[in-house]
Amino acid sequence: MGQSKLRPFRPERGAMPPSFRRLPDWGAPIRTQAGDAYLVGLNDLSGVEAWRRIWADARHDSRYYEILDGSIPPFEYHYLVLEDRSGNVRAIQPLFIHDQDILEGIPERWRRVVHLATAMSPSLSKFRVLWVGPTVGEAALGAEPRDLAWCAWALQQALPPAARRLRARMIVLKDFPAELRPLLRSFVDRGYTRIPSMPGVSLDLSFQDFEEHVKTLSSKTRFDLRRKRRDADRHPPLSVEVRSDISDRLHELYPLYLQTHERAGMKFETLTPDYFRRVGRQMPDRTRFFIWSQEGRPVAFDTCFVHDGVLEAAAIGMDYRVALDLHLYFIVKRDVIDWACRNGLRRYVSGPLNYDPKLRLGFSLQPLDLYLWHRSRVVNGILKRAGPWLTPARHEPLLQRFPNAHEL
């Protein structure tokens, strides 16, 4: 990808942020029209005030990225520091390296056939990938709001040489929200292929409690929820508590997460006990753990983040010896939504998968995008044609039943 055709981004007069100077030991820079870029490790950011300032207003702030770096293997974590032509640090974008088989998103019946075709040369479908974004959760551009356009322009120039330096053949911008499409349009113009990732879901909390919301659902759903409640009431009652730290109960709760994780149809990362321990201890202002117990024994927990009027459900664990009889998934959603309403939150968001109950509970899709680019022009041309078929979102029929499916 040549850079001669790139048009310089010219910020408005007075839009320059305070001067955040780089440290002297970041190594050889990547020279671009936007300025210099540096590939660094997390330790190299310890004295950079911009690292915390840039992410301060995000739901996942700099602490979250530090937790992922130290607790979610086997990924290779890096950070791309972007300086403007005056030497000011205006963006810091988290990256990671991980090998990826691009055929994992297609249906199993097709995957077997394609894998037979690539068995003699696995490198045809498996690449060392430079991923832009976090290993867990929705991605964002690593800049303050006034610098987002500049960040996208600078990233577009710095990523290909960064990929060469890290020996990655492919670049993937992972799980960027649809709201950023106008800013990231320049990536598509420069040869990247945008495809839908598995979307999250959201629910506007414009009601007082869950029961008020139920009245807006279909008669079939209301009947089903009443049946679930009657079934659950035949068993010993459940109690729920909310905490910001579960370090002392991880020996009980982490196995519930593993049970749920192993049942998932698609997996990218596995959360570790250290992840749950650290988000509670290092982000107590934003982390909420909901724990459901029956006769003193935990049977479910939900890990959530709260920030700026939004509650995000991030990871769930359930005891499947009782989960189906107690309809625990419904109970978790009901109690968390009730808590969010009582605490004045405006929106509830949740991650991908389990679309059927979310559809019936009135959720809307929250589209997320992947942007793919390969250093080989030939392979990149193939990706542009085959990419839309490689995403699992294309092969999930439930997604088309959501009222805003066209936004994918």
C-alpha positions in Angstrom: 0.0 0.0 0.0 1.7 3.1 -1.2 1.2 6.3 0.7 1.8 8.9 -2.1 -2.0 9.3 -2.7 -2.9 9.9 0.9 -4.1 13.5 1.5 -2.7 15.1 4.7 -5.2 15.5 7.5 -5.2 19.2 8.5 -6.6 19.8 12.0 -8.5 23.0 12.7 -6.5 25.8 14.2 -6.5 25.6 17.9 -7.4 21.9 17.9 -3.9 20.7 19.1 -3.9 18.9 22.4 -1.5 19.6 25.2 2.0 18.4 24.4 2.6 14.8 25.5 6.3 14.0 24.6 7.5 10.5 23.9 10.0 8.8 26.1 13.6 8.5 24.7 13.8 4.6 24.5 11.0 3.7 22.2 13.3 2.5 19.5 13.2 3.2 15.7 10.1 5.1 14.6 7.8 4.3 11.8 7.8 7.4 9.5 4.5 8.4 8.0 2.9 11.6 6.6 1.0 12.0 9.9 4.2 11.9 12.0 6.1 9.1 13.8 4.7 5.9 15.1 6.3 3.6 17.7 5.6 0.0 18.6 6.0 -0.3 22.3 5.1 -2.7 25.2 3.0 -1.9 28.2 5.9 -1.1 30.4 7.0 1.7 27.9 3.7 3.5 28.6 4.1 3.8 32.4 5.4 7.3 32.2 3.1 8.6 29.4 0.3 10.7 30.7 -1.5 10.5 27.4 -2.1 6.7 27.9 -4.5 7.3 30.8 -6.0 10.6 29.5 -6.9 9.2 26.1 -8.9 6.3 27.5 -10.3 8.1 30.6 -13.9 8.6 29.3 -14.2 5.1 27.7 -16.1 2.3 29.3 -12.9 0.2 29.0 -10.2 2.6 30.1 -6.5 2.2 30.2 -6.7 -0.1 33.3 -8.8 -2.6 31.3 -6.1 -2.9 28.6 -3.5 -3.3 31.2 -5.5 -6.2 32.8 -6.0 -7.9 29.4 -2.2 -7.6 28.7 -1.4 -9.3 32.0 -4.1 -11.9 32.3 -5.3 -13.2 28.9 -2.8 -15.5 27.2 -1.5 -16.6 24.7 -1.7 -13.3 22.8 1.3 -11.1 22.0 0.4 -7.5 23.1 1.7 -4.3 21.6 0.7 -0.6 21.5 1.1 1.7 18.6 1.9 5.3 19.8 1.1 7.9 17.2 2.9 11.3 17.2 2.0 14.2 15.0 4.5 16.2 13.0 5.2 18.3 16.1 6.1 15.4 18.2 2.9 15.3 20.3 1.4 12.0 21.3 -2.1 12.2 20.0 -3.2 8.5 19.9 -2.2 5.2 21.5 -3.8 2.2 19.8 -3.8 -1.3 21.5 -2.8 -4.1 19.2 -2.1 -7.8 19.6 -0.7 -10.7 17.5 -2.4 -14.0 17.1 -2.6 -16.7 14.4 -6.0 -17.0 12.9 -7.7 -19.6 10.6 -10.0 -17.4 8.5 -12.2 -20.4 7.7 -13.4 -20.8 11.3 -16.3 -18.5 10.6 -18.0 -20.7 8.0 -20.4 -23.5 8.8 -19.0 -26.8 9.9 -20.2 -28.7 6.9 -18.4 -26.3 4.5 -15.4 -26.1 6.7 -14.6 -29.8 6.4 -14.6 -29.5 2.6 -12.4 -26.4 2.5 -10.0 -27.8 5.0 -9.5 -30.8 2.7 -8.5 -28.4 0.0 -6.0 -26.6 2.2 -4.7 -29.6 4.1 -1.5 -29.7 2.0 -0.8 -26.1 2.7 -2.4 -24.8 5.9 -0.9 -21.4 5.4 -3.5 -20.8 2.7 -6.1 -20.1 5.4 -4.1 -19.6 8.6 -2.2 -16.3 9.0 -0.2 -14.5 11.6 -2.5 -11.6 12.1 -2.0 -8.1 13.6 -5.3 -7.4 15.4 -6.3 -3.8 16.1 -8.3 -3.5 19.3 -8.7 -5.5 22.6 -8.6 -9.3 22.9 -11.9 -9.1 24.9 -14.7 -6.6 24.1 -15.6 -3.9 21.7 -12.8 -1.9 20.0 -12.4 1.9 19.9 -10.0 4.3 18.3 -7.3 5.3 20.8 -7.6 9.0 20.8 -9.6 11.8 22.4 -12.9 12.8 20.5 -11.3 15.7 18.8 -8.5 13.6 17.5 -10.5 10.6 16.2 -10.3 11.6 12.5 -6.5 12.2 12.8 -6.1 8.9 14.6 -7.9 7.0 11.8 -5.7 8.7 9.2 -2.5 8.1 11.1 -3.4 4.4 11.8 -4.1 3.8 8.1 -0.5 4.8 7.3 1.3 3.2 10.3 -0.4 -0.3 10.3 1.2 -1.8 7.2 4.8 -1.1 8.2 3.9 -2.1 11.8 2.6 -5.4 10.4 5.9 -5.9 8.5 7.9 -5.2 11.6 5.9 -7.7 13.6 6.0 -10.3 10.8 2.2 -10.3 10.4 0.8 -11.1 7.0 -2.6 -9.8 7.7 -4.3 -6.9 9.5 -7.7 -7.1 11.1 -9.5 -4.2 12.8 -11.5 -6.2 15.3 -15.1 -5.5 16.5 -15.3 -1.7 15.8 -18.8 -0.3 16.3 -20.8 0.7 13.3 -20.8 4.3 14.6 -17.2 4.6 13.4 -17.9 3.6 9.8 -17.6 7.2 8.5 -14.2 7.6 10.2 -13.0 4.2 9.0 -14.3 4.6 5.5 -10.8 5.5 4.4 -9.6 2.0 5.2 -12.1 0.6 2.8 -10.9 3.1 0.2 -7.3 1.8 0.7 -8.2 -1.8 0.1 -9.5 -3.1 3.4 -12.6 -5.3 3.3 -15.3 -4.5 5.9 -17.4 -7.5 7.0 -19.9 -7.8 9.9 -18.6 -9.4 13.1 -21.0 -11.2 15.4 -23.0 -8.3 16.8 -23.7 -7.4 20.4 -27.1 -6.4 21.5 -28.6 -3.4 23.4 -31.8 -2.4 25.2 -32.8 1.1 26.1 -34.0 1.2 29.7 -36.9 3.5 29.1 -39.0 1.8 31.8 -39.1 1.6 35.6 -38.4 -2.2 36.0 -38.3 -5.4 34.1 -42.0 -6.1 34.7 -43.0 -2.9 33.0 -40.8 -3.9 30.0 -42.4 -7.3 29.8 -45.8 -5.6 29.1 -44.3 -4.4 25.8 -43.3 -7.8 24.6 -45.4 -10.3 22.5 -48.1 -12.3 24.2 -46.1 -15.5 23.3 -43.1 -14.1 25.1 -45.1 -13.0 28.1 -46.6 -16.5 28.4 -43.2 -18.1 28.2 -41.8 -15.8 30.9 -44.7 -16.6 33.2 -44.1 -20.3 32.7 -40.4 -19.9 33.4 -41.2 -18.1 36.6 -43.6 -20.8 37.8 -41.0 -23.5 37.0 -38.3 -21.7 39.0 -40.7 -21.1 41.9 -41.0 -24.9 42.4 -37.4 -25.0 43.5 -35.7 -23.5 46.6 -35.5 -19.8 46.2 -32.6 -17.9 44.8 -30.8 -14.9 46.4 -28.7 -12.3 44.5 -26.0 -10.1 45.7 -23.9 -7.4 43.9 -20.2 -7.0 44.6 -17.3 -5.2 43.0 -14.7 -7.9 43.9 -15.1 -11.7 43.9 -11.4 -12.6 44.6 -12.5 -14.5 47.7 -15.1 -16.6 45.8 -13.3 -17.4 42.6 -12.8 -21.0 43.6 -16.6 -21.3 43.5 -17.4 -19.0 40.6 -14.7 -19.6 38.0 -15.9 -23.2 37.4 -19.3 -21.8 36.5 -17.7 -19.6 33.9 -15.8 -22.5 32.4 -19.0 -24.5 32.2 -20.7 -21.8 30.2 -17.6 -21.0 28.1 -17.2 -24.7 27.0 -20.8 -24.7 25.7 -20.3 -21.7 23.5 -20.3 -22.5 19.8 -17.5 -20.0 19.0 -14.5 -19.1 21.2 -11.7 -16.6 20.6 -10.3 -16.1 24.1 -10.7 -17.8 27.5 -10.9 -15.5 30.5 -8.7 -16.5 33.4 -9.2 -16.3 37.2 -6.6 -13.5 37.2 -8.8 -11.5 34.8 -11.8 -11.7 37.1 -9.6 -10.9 40.1 -8.0 -7.9 38.6 -11.1 -6.2 37.1 -12.6 -6.3 40.6 -9.5 -5.0 42.4 -8.2 -2.5 39.7 -11.6 -1.2 38.4 -13.9 -1.3 41.5 -15.6 1.9 40.4 -16.8 0.3 37.1 -17.1 -3.4 37.8 -20.2 -5.1 39.2 -20.5 -8.9 39.9 -24.0 -10.3 40.3 -24.0 -13.6 42.2 -27.1 -15.9 42.5 -27.1 -18.5 45.2 -29.4 -21.3 46.1 -29.3 -22.7 49.6 -25.9 -21.0 50.1 -24.4 -22.4 47.0 -23.6 -20.1 44.0 -25.4 -21.2 40.8 -24.7 -18.2 38.5 -22.7 -15.0 38.2 -22.6 -12.2 35.8 -19.7 -9.8 35.3 -20.7 -6.3 34.3 -19.2 -2.9 33.7 -21.0 0.3 34.5 -20.0 3.7 33.0 -21.7 6.8 31.8 -25.3 5.5 32.2 -24.5 2.2 30.4 -24.4 -1.3 31.9 -22.4 -3.8 29.9 -22.8 -7.6 30.6 -19.3 -8.9 29.8 -19.1 -12.6 31.0 -21.6 -15.0 32.5 -21.2 -18.3 34.4 -23.9 -20.8 35.3 -24.1 -24.2 37.0 -25.7 -26.4 34.3 -26.7 -29.0 36.8 -29.6 -26.6 37.7 -29.4 -23.8 35.0 -32.1 -25.3 32.7 -34.5 -26.2 35.4 -34.2 -22.8 37.1 -34.2 -20.9 33.8 -31.1 -19.1 35.1 -30.4 -17.2 31.9 -33.8 -15.5 32.1 -33.4 -14.8 35.9 -29.9 -13.3 35.3 -31.3 -10.9 32.6 -34.3 -10.0 34.7 -32.4 -9.2 37.9 -29.6 -7.3 36.2 -32.1 -5.2 34.2 -34.1 -4.5 37.4 -30.9 -3.4 39.2 -29.9 -1.1 36.3 -33.3 0.5 36.3 -33.2 1.1 40.1 -29.8 2.7 39.7 -30.8 5.1 37.0 -28.9 3.6 34.1 -30.1 4.3 30.6 -28.9 1.4 28.5 -28.1 -2.2 28.8 -25.6 -3.9 26.4 -24.5 -7.4 26.0 -22.1 -9.4 23.9 -22.7 -11.8 21.0 -24.4 -15.2 20.9 -27.5 -16.5 22.6 -29.6 -14.4 20.2 -32.9 -16.2 20.6 -33.7 -15.1 24.1 -32.3 -11.6 23.4 -34.6 -11.3 20.4 -37.7 -12.3 22.4 -36.7 -9.9 25.2 -36.8 -7.0 22.8 -33.1 -6.3 22.3 -31.7 -4.6 19.2 -28.5 -5.5 17.4 -25.4 -3.5 18.1 -23.5 -4.0 14.9 -19.7 -4.5 15.0 -17.3 -4.6 12.1 -14.2 -6.3 11.0 -11.8 -4.7 8.5 -9.5 -7.1 6.8 -6.3 -6.5 4.8 -3.5 -8.8 3.6 -0.1 -7.7 2.5 -0.3 -9.8 -0.6 -2.3 -8.1 -3.4 -3.4 -11.5 -4.7 -4.7 -12.7 -1.3 -6.2 -9.4 -0.5 -8.1 -9.6 -3.8 -9.4 -13.0 -2.8 -10.4 -11.6 0.6 -12.5 -8.9 -0.9 -14.6 -11.5 -2.8 -14.6 -14.2 -0.1 -14.6 -12.1 3.0 -18.4 -11.6 3.2 -18.8 -15.5 3.2 -16.2 -16.0 5.9 -18.0 -14.2 8.7 -20.1 -16.3 11.0 -22.7 -13.4 11.1 -23.7 -14.4 7.6 -24.6 -17.9 8.7 -26.6 -17.0 11.8 -30.2 -17.0 10.6 -31.6 -15.4 13.9 -29.8 -12.2 13.1 -32.1 -11.4 10.2 -35.1 -11.5 12.6 -34.0 -8.5 14.6 -35.7 -5.2 13.5 -32.4 -3.5 12.7 -30.7 -6.4 10.9 -30.2 -4.2 7.9 -27.6 -2.2 9.9 -25.2 -5.2 9.7 
